[in-house]
Amino acid sequence: MTYGEAVKYILDIPKFSKKNSAEHTGSLLNSLGNPQDAVKVIHVAGTNGKGSVCAYLDAMLRSEGVRTGLFTSPHLVKINERIVIDGSPISDDAFVFIFDKVLSGVKKMEDRGMPHPTFFEFLFVMGLTAFAEAGADYVVLETGLGGRLDATNTVAHPLVSVITSIGMDHMEYLGNTLAQIAGEKAGIIKPGVPVFFSETSPESDRIIESTAKKCGSSCKKIGKDAYEILGIEEKRIAFSPASDYYGNTTWKLNNIGVYQPANAILAMEVMRSLFGSSGRRDLWRKALSDVKWAGRMEEILPDVYVDGAHNVSAVEAFARSVLPDERGRAILFSAVKDKDYAEMISRLCRDVQADFYVVTMIENSRGARAEELGRLFERYTDKPVIVAVDVKEAFDYILAHREGRRVYCLGSLYLAGMIKELIQEEYGCSIMRKN
């Protein structure tokens, strides 16, 4: 099978079909030799910041000289981005090799009357298989949705469980309160496995801590006082860890998101638990400063940023990160139908002063209608609102009318991916994830 045929096969699997049981995914992994048992897994769940924490962990682990696998979702431009080995997305040839191996296992399961894996389950098993084949020492594994019922939770013996900030998202699947959502995320906690989590709210923190206690797992909350933001200069954010373990040093991230130091310090504390006094913190610091995590306050053209803020809490974090600018701002926005986009738009108009807004529709069956988004913006702002159904038309418009303003594109990682792909096509250059 060719690479194109393999990708088409995977994309044709319904993304939001009913999940199979953990036993079903476990059976597929077993038929492939249980690749998850050949690697040390760091399992990461949470509402916002999962991908960034995973990227930071992967970079610091590689600085220690170990071989790593990184599994994240969604991809922005190319599906290979989901399966990264030693900092580079899997090659097309390796993708096909692993695909054929997993598909062979799937066919045998179907012959026994078992259902086909979902889109995410198939890619997850591909990831673990690829990492075992490559001889990875550590695998940083991001959950897809929730935690308790996620396919990644079939990894029974992770090295560490990590939970990032908790917010209101995917309520139709995870619950309508922070406590309920935290309960689903805390479902990744395993007996005796250390837990590290970001302080979010008293109700979600209590759920994580009580779940860890029931499992007999040590639990460390990384509080908001674990670091101090020192400032932003040359498009990097600087912060200082509070712990003496890191010395009297300044750490910098290649990003302007004020939420990123919290993600970095969570990853740093996990590294501290793994390597202790032998950890080469000078190398960690260099590794973190080099991480470029695509779609998160990423500058894709001069003064043009894409941010994957796709829920209310992420929009709030985005608003705190917007740079002050006398030249003004323009915002391009889109969202998917199953998000609380009305509240996202309300917060955006309230907290971020923009000179005009452009709304568009994501080229996906889940995309919210541009006209509906436009009406909501007009409800919350008296600034001009331009509706452009086509993403390229919307992006071309905002660039043509920016007049020196800083441009921000947000509302969905799907939108971020589409804009990045447009840039690649227009300028003939790759701006895929680089660590």
MITIDREN-625512 format. One record per residue (C-alpha): z, y, x; residue in one letter. Coordinates in steps of 0.1 Angstrom, whole numbers, plus 5000, padded with zeros to 4 digits. Layout:
BEGIN
ZYXa;...
! end
This chain:
BEGIN
500050005000m;499250355013t;501750635015y;500250814986g;500350504964e;504050444974a;504950804964v;503050784932k;504850454923y;508250614928i;507350944910l;506150734880d;509650584876i;511350794849p;513851014867k;516251034838f;516050684825s;519250494817k;521250404848k;521750044856n;525149894863s;526749894898a;526249524897e;522549564893h;522249804923t;524549574943g;522349274935s;519349464949l;521249564980l;522449204985n;518849074983s;518049315012l;520949195033g;523549455022n;522349735045p;525349955034q;527649715054d;525849785086a;526750155087v;529750385085k;529350585053v;530750935046i;530450965008h;530051324994v;530351434958a;530951764940g;529252024919t;528152284944n;527852254982g;527251884985k;523951925004g;525252185027s;528351985036v;526151675042c;523851885065a;526852015085y;528351675089l;525051525100d;524551805126a;528051775140m;527851395142l;524551415161r;526251655185s;528651375193e;525751155204g;525850915175v;522750795155r;522850925120t;521250875086g;521351155059l;520551085022f;520351394999t;518651504968s;516551654954p;513651704978h;512052044978l;508551984990v;508151625003k;509951314991i;510651205027n;513251495029e;515651265010r;515851015039i;516551175073v;517250985105i;518651165135d;517751505120g;514151425111s;512751315077p;511450965077i;507750935088s;505050845063d;504550505080d;508250425080a;508450535044f;505750285034v;507350005054f;510750055037i;509150105003f;507349765006d;510549595016k;512549734987v;509749674962l;509649314972s;513349284964g;512749464930v;509949214921k;512248924927k;514849084905m;512349144877e;511248774880d;514848684872r;514748914841g;516549204856m;515449564848p;513649784873h;515850034892p;515750404882t;513950664903f;517250754921f;518450404925e;515150304941f;515350584966l;518950534973f;518350164982v;515350275003m;517650515022g;520250265030l;517650015041t;515950275063a;519250365080f;520150005087a;516649935101e;517050245123a;520450125136g;522350435124a;525950455133d;526950695106y;525350765072v;526151085053v;525550995016l;525251254989e;525851144953t;523051214928g;524951284896l;528751274891g;530251004912g;531950734892r;528750584877l;526450704904d;524250454923a;525750564956t;529150444944n;528150084950t;529150154986v;532549984984a;533950075018h;533050425029p;534750565059l;535750895041v;535351035006s;534551405004v;534551624973i;533151974974t;533752254948s;533852164911i;532052364885g;530652334850m;527352144853d;525751844837h;528351864809m;526251634787e;526951354812y;530151454829l;532351624803g;533151964790n;536152064811t;536752104848l;539251824846a;536751584830q;534051674856i;536551634884a;537551294871g;533851184874e;533551324909k;536851164919a;535350834908g;534050794944i;537650764957i;538350404970k;541650234977p;542950335011g;539950555020v;540950905032p;539951195008v;539051555017f;538251804991f;537752184986s;540252374966e;538652484934t;540952524904s;544452384896p;543152154869e;540351994890s;542551984921d;545251794902r;542851534890i;541551464926i;545051444940e;546351214913s;543350984916t;543850964954a;547550884949k;546750604924k;544350454950c;546850484978g;544550714997s;545551005019s;544351335005c;543751665022k;542951975002k;541052235022i;542352565008g;540652895006k;543053015034d;541652765059a;539253025073y;538553395074e;535153545070i;534653795098l;531353945086g;527553915085i;525354035113e;521853945123e;521553735092k;524353505103r;527853475087i;530753455111a;534153305103f;537353205120s;539152875112p;542852915106a;543952595124s;544952605161d;542852285165y;539752495167y;541252745191g;540753115190n;537053095183t;534453255161t;532053015143w;528653125130k;526352985104l;522553045102n;522953165066n;524353465047i;525953275018g;529553365016v;530253025001y;528952845033q;532152885055p;534052685028a;531452405031n;531452425069a;535252405071i;535352105048l;532851925070a;534752035101m;538051885088e;536351555081v;535051555117m;538551635129r;539851335111s;537251115126l;537351235162f;540751395167g;541451535201s;538351375215s;536051585193g;533751815212r;534352125192r;532152335214d;529252115205l;530152115168w;530152495169r;526652505185k;525452235160a;526652435130l;525052755142s;521652575144d;521652425109v;519052565086k;519552415052w;516552475030a;516852634997g;520352775002r;520053155008m;517053065030e;514853345042e;511353215038i;509553545045l;510953865059p;513553985034d;512453715008v;515153465000y;515253144980v;518553004967d;519152684948g;521852844925a;521352634894h;524552664874n;527052934865v;529452884894s;526452874919a;525153204904v;528553364909e;528553244945a;525053384949f;526153724936a;528953744961r;526353674989s;523753934980v;523454185008l;524054555001p;520654725004d;519655084998e;516054984995r;516754794963g;516254444951r;513854234929a;514753904914i;512553604905l;514253354882f;513653024864s;515752744852a;515752404835v;516452344799k;519652144803d;521552424822k;523552704807d;520852954816y;521953214791a;525353244809e;523553234843m;521353524833i;524353714818s;526353684851r;523253764872l;522554094853c;526154184854r;526954114890d;523654184909v;521954514905q;518154464906a;515354714901d;513254464881f;513254094872y;510353844871v;510853524851v;508653214852t;508552854840m;509052554864i;506152314864e;508252034851n;508951894816s;512552014819r;511552374826g;512952634802a;510252844786r;509553174804a;509353374772e;512853254762e;514253344797l;512553684794g;514253754760r;517653674775l;517153914804f;516154184780e;519354124762r;521454184793y;519554444813t;517654764807d;515554714838k;511954594835p;511454224829v;508154074836i;507253734822v;504753524842a;504353164830v;502753044862d;505053024893v;502353134917k;501453434895e;505153524893a;505653504931f;502453694938d;503553964914y;506954014929i;505554034964l;502854284954a;505354514936h;508454484959r;507654814977e;510154735005g;512854584983r;514654264993r;513553974970v;515653684958y;514353374940c;516853154923l;517852954892g;516752604903s;516052394933l;512752304917y;511752664918l;512852694954a;510752394963g;507652524944m;507952864962i;508352694996k;505252484989e;503252794979l;504252955012i;503052645031q;499752655013e;499353035018e;500353055054y;499552705066g;503052655081c;505852415074s;509252555063i;510852215055m;514452145063r;515352175099k;518752085114n;
! end
